[in-house]
Amino acid sequence: MAPDIHPNTEINSDLTVKELESDLENKILSPDLNETDDHYICDFCSKGVPKSKNPRIGQYLADNVLNNTHPKLNYIESNRPLIQLATYCEECSVPILFFPCIGFSEVRIMTTITEDWKMKNIEVTDVSDRDDGIDWDPKIVSEKISTVSFEENTLLLGNELWGPENIFTVYDSAFESIDMGSLINYDGTIDPKKLGRARKEYRNFRNKMKKSGYNRRKFSKHVRDKG
């Protein structure tokens, strides 16, 4: 359970928790959302969740992206104070950030989605400013596990490696038995005893995705089969 966040907590020098909650209240879930869709996709398990259920969901927001050519960078110009980089279904949502990264302002929010895709009752449940978090390099971690360049790996994964938490959750979803929280040490290094198995399991995942062209249905089945 995450501690209560004070409304005046600073996310960065220009934004407080209270201001972010107020800014996002009643906004459409995502600036590029197709409003004719009847469900959204969870970025952890790829399960489709109908908006008719008015679900309580989690979102991951940050002040920057890892790939400066990624279209998510355009969100900065969409009159939103932070970039929305992941949405999680209620089952996958947790109130705390996954492995926050020094150098990024990152936020977890919980929100209810109405049938017209508006965000209601927004609550910031975790904040990590640029000087907080763990001193790890998401691109280096990605390259050590995948054994290919970060740019090459983003092409395979359909540009899903957007921010630090996306690196964490995509790899955690891909692995069969390795847990990312135990693979990366709190000093930012990777456990050498687990790296070989992580590479093997990720290679198997890549082969699965290559056969399907990395589609959401295949990814979702992979995640469900792990359980």
N, C-alpha and C positions, 0 to 999 in steps of 0.2 A: 504494500500500500504506500503510495507516494504521499509525502507530507503536504499539508495545505500550502498553497503558494500565495504570498501576500500580494494584493492587487498592485502595489507600487513597486514590485520587483522589476528591476530593469532587465530587459532582454538584450538590448544594446543601448547605445547612448541616445537613440531617438525614439525608443519604444518601451513601454511598460506592459505588464501583463494585463492590466485593466484596459489599456488602449487597444491591445490586440483583440481581446475578447469583444470589445465594443465595435471595432472595425469589421470583424468577420460576422457578427450577428446579422442574420437575415440575408447574408450574401449567398449566391449560388455556390454549391459545393466546390466546383472547379471552374475557372474561367473558360476552359475549352470544352466544357461538358456538352454533350449532345442531349438536349432536354427531352428528346423523344425516347431516350433509353428508359427502360423500366427497372433497371437495376444497375448497381455499380460493381466493380471488380475489386476484391481485396488484393492488396499488393504483397501479402504474405502467403496466402493459400490459393489465390486466384478464384475463390468461390464467388459466384454471383449472388448478391443480396438484393432482394426486391425493395424498392423504395416505398412500396405500399405498406411495409411493416414499420415505417417510421423508426428505423434502427438507430441505436446509440452506437456511434463508431469512434475510432481513433484516427488522428492524423499526425503525420510528422512534417514539421516545417523547418526551414533553415534559411539563412541569409545568402547562400551561394550554392553553386553546383560544382561538381568535380570536373565536368567536361564543358569547357566554355563555348563549344559549338552546339551544345544540347538545346533543343527547343524550350526546355523548361526554364532556361535563362530568361526567356521573353516574359515570364510571369512577373518579373520585376517591374515591367512596364504596364501591368494590368491593374494598377491601383490597389495592389495588395502589399502590405508591409513586409511579408515574408513569402518565400516560395513554398508552395504545398507539394511535397515530394513523395508522399505515400499516404494511402488510405487503407485502414484495416477494418475488417468486419468485427463485430462485437466479440466473437469467439477468439480472435487473434489480438484484440486490443489489450494493451496493458497501460497503466497510467504513467510509467516511467520510460525514459529514453533508452534505447539499446546502444550501449557503448558510445556515449557522446565523445566528440572529438575536439581537442584543442584547435583553435583557429576557425571554428564555425559557431555561430549563434544558432542553437537548435531548440525546438520547442515541441512538446507533445500536447495536443488538445483532445478533449472528448467533446462530441457534439451530437445532437439529434438531427436526423435528416427528415424533412417533411416530404410530402408527396409531390411538391413542386420544386424539390431539390434544394430548398433553403436550409441553411445551418441555424439551429436554434439551441438555446441554453448552452452556449459554449463555455467550457471550463479548461483553463490552462492547468495541466497537472504536473508538468515538469519543465524546467528551464535549464539550459547550459549555455552560458555566454562564451565568447571567444577565448577567454582566459581560463575557463573551467574545462572539465572533461579529462579524457585520457590522451596521452601524447602518442597517438598512433597515426600512421600514414595510410589511409584507405587504398590509395593507388598501389603502393608498394605491397600491401597485404594481398590485394587482388592479383598482382603479378606473380608473387611468390607461390600462391596457391594454383593459379591457372597456368603458370609457366609461359604465358604469352603477354604481349604488351597490353596495357590498360585499354588503349584505343581498339585493339583487335577484339578484346573480350566484350566491349560495349556493342560492337557490331553483331556479335553472336547473340547477345541477350537483348537485342532490340532497344538499345539505349536505356536500359533499366537501372544502370549503375549511376544514379544521379547524385546522391549525397552520401555521407559516411554511413548513415543508418541503412541506406539501400544496399550498400556493399555488405553490411553485416547480415541483413535479413535474406538477401538473395543467396548468399553462400550457405547460410544456416538452413535454408529451405532445400538447397541442392544436395547437401551432404546426407548420407544414409545413417551414419552413426556418430559422426563428429559434431560437437557442439562448439559454435564459434566463440562462446563465452569462455570456454576452456582452452581453445586453440590460441587466442591472442592473450598475451600476458598484459598486466596492467602498466608495464613500462613500454608497451607498444611492440614488443618483440613477439615472435611466433614460437610456440613450443616445438622444438625440433623433433621430439619424439612422436608428435602427432601429425607433423607436416606431410610425411610420406603417405599416410592413410588419407589425409584430406585431399591430396593431389589425385590419388587414385579414384576416390569417390567423386570428385569434381570432374575428372576426365570421363567417368561413366555417365555423369549427368550431361556433359557437353555432347557426347555421342548420341544420347537420347534426343536432345534438342535439335541437333543437326538433322536427324532423320525427319523431324516434323517441321523444320524451319522455325523453331521456337514459337510455338503457339500456346496460348493460355490454357487450353484444354489439356494439352500434354503436360504442361507444368503443374497444373492442379492435380492431375492424376498421380504424378510423381510424388507430390507432397502428401496426398491422401494415402498412397500405398506405403509410405514410411510408417504410418501409424498402425 
